[in-house]
Amino acid sequence: MLVTFRTKTYPDITMFGDVAVKLLHMMGHSGTIPSAVSADEIPAALEQLRSAIAAAPPADVADDDFDGDPIDRPVSIAQRAFPLIEMLETAAAEGQPVMWE
């Protein structure tokens, strides 16, 4: 399953469902798809997401220590969350909700 995040002030973001649901839970949301977060709720959701990412364990292998095939390089949850964080920041600044389906 793919999940697409949308707001009027930022390009759409599509990610795998398992990652999207994990990020939604980190934001304090139930993980329901489709759903949305209002502009008023975004600052709290963004703070929860940032706190959860800071508390998440680091990737198993640091970039400098990885000597396998680059395709197999682990991707941290912080890297996966980066575009969503930018979308939430932009939407909050513009007073727009963020929806996902």
C-alpha positions in Angstrom: 0.0 0.0 0.0 1.1 3.5 -0.7 0.1 6.6 1.2 0.1 10.1 -0.3 0.3 13.2 1.9 -1.2 16.4 0.5 -1.4 20.1 1.3 -2.0 23.1 -0.9 1.4 24.7 -0.1 3.8 21.7 -0.7 4.3 19.0 -3.4 2.6 15.7 -2.6 4.6 13.1 -0.8 4.1 9.4 -1.4 5.6 6.7 0.8 5.1 3.0 1.6 2.2 2.4 4.0 4.1 0.8 6.8 6.5 3.8 7.0 3.6 6.3 6.7 1.6 4.6 9.5 4.7 4.6 11.7 5.2 8.3 11.1 1.5 9.0 11.8 1.8 7.2 15.1 4.9 9.2 15.9 2.8 12.3 15.3 0.3 11.2 17.9 -2.3 10.2 15.2 -4.2 6.9 15.2 -2.7 5.9 11.8 -6.1 5.9 10.1 -5.9 6.2 6.4 -7.4 8.4 4.9 -7.4 11.2 7.4 -6.0 14.7 8.0 -4.6 17.0 10.6 -5.9 20.6 10.8 -3.7 23.6 10.6 -4.2 24.2 14.3 -3.1 20.7 15.2 0.1 20.7 13.1 2.5 22.4 15.6 1.7 19.7 18.3 1.9 16.9 15.7 5.2 18.2 14.4 6.7 18.5 18.0 5.6 14.9 18.8 7.1 13.7 15.5 10.4 15.5 16.2 10.6 14.1 19.7 9.8 10.6 18.6 12.5 10.7 15.9 15.1 12.1 18.4 14.2 9.1 20.7 14.4 6.5 17.9 17.4 4.3 17.8 20.0 5.2 15.2 20.3 3.1 12.0 22.3 -0.1 12.5 25.1 1.0 10.3 26.6 4.5 10.0 27.1 5.8 6.5 30.9 5.8 7.0 30.9 2.2 8.2 28.8 0.9 5.4 30.8 -1.0 2.8 28.1 -3.1 1.1 26.0 -2.4 -2.0 24.6 1.1 -1.7 21.2 -0.2 -2.6 21.2 -2.2 0.7 22.2 0.8 2.8 19.7 1.2 5.8 17.5 4.3 5.8 16.8 5.8 9.2 13.3 6.9 10.2 14.7 10.4 10.5 15.6 10.3 6.8 12.2 8.9 5.9 10.5 11.6 7.9 12.4 14.6 6.5 10.0 15.4 3.6 7.0 15.1 5.9 8.5 17.4 8.5 9.2 20.0 5.8 5.6 19.6 4.5 4.2 20.0 8.1 6.4 23.1 8.6 5.2 24.7 5.4 1.6 23.9 6.0 1.7 25.3 9.5 3.3 28.5 8.3 0.6 28.9 5.6 -2.3 27.8 7.9 -3.1 24.8 5.7 -4.2 21.3 6.8 -2.4 18.2 5.7 -4.4 15.2 4.4 -3.4 11.7 3.5 -4.9 8.8 1.6 
